[in-house]
Amino acid sequence: MFVGHYSVSFAASRSGVYLPLWVWFLAVQWLDLVFMTLVLAGVEKVRVTEGFTESNDLDLYFMPFSHGLVGSLVMSVIFAAIVAAVFPAARKPLGFALVALASFSHWLLDLLMHTPDLPIYDDDSTKVGLGLWDHAAIALPLELLVLVLGAWTYTRAARFSDRGKALVWGFVGLLAVFQLYAHFGPTSESPTEFAITALVGYIVLAAIAGWVERRTHRMYAG
């Protein structure tokens, strides 16, 4: 899953634990941020294999630290600790738990999409994945539907001006375009290109999320 992860970001930002939207955007992609970093370091592995699934060409064959069940739980707690070190809202038990859960939601949503490449605790353990990526006619609409539902929750739970709502939904449209490009556009030619592109993309989208949140608040205040 790609932009569908951001549905959790939108919903979590209205959970009563106030953290900037960009933090929630990083939270739900934290496991991938770790994975891409480990790919660049040569620790975890991905192959670009044409036609590997109907949705993409990525053979994610070695990622026990970032996407193993145990590794994902550990990484999610680490991210929550990082956020708690910066933001007081995440130091309370509820805040800490929600940040960790938002991060771990990445693994849960990946479970729907991935082929059986998510290990339980190490690369030699059982690997799981329900494989919706092999059914593009289901995977792509589901991804976009989940995103829209999260954004709807975000706009319904706060009082935005009409211009503010338009800005939020414009951002959602941009996310949908990114998803369509990822699905139908050209595949990265190498694992290094894939990892760098993904890292830059996640950071840029988090920055845009922060800008959208600040802008909509100013619209409402005005």
Secondary structure, 3 states (H helix, E strand, C coil): CCHHHHHHHHHHCCCCCCCCHHHHHHHHCHHHHHHHHHHHCCCCEEEECCCCCCCCCEEEEECHHHHCHHHHHHHHHHHHHHHHHHCHHHCCHHHHHHHHHHHHHHHHHHHHHCCCCEECCCCCCCEECCCHHHCHHHHHHHHHHHHHHHHHHHHHCCCCCHHHHHHHHHHHHHHHHHHHHHHHCCCCCCHHHHHHHHHHHHHHHHHHHHHHHHHHHHHHHC
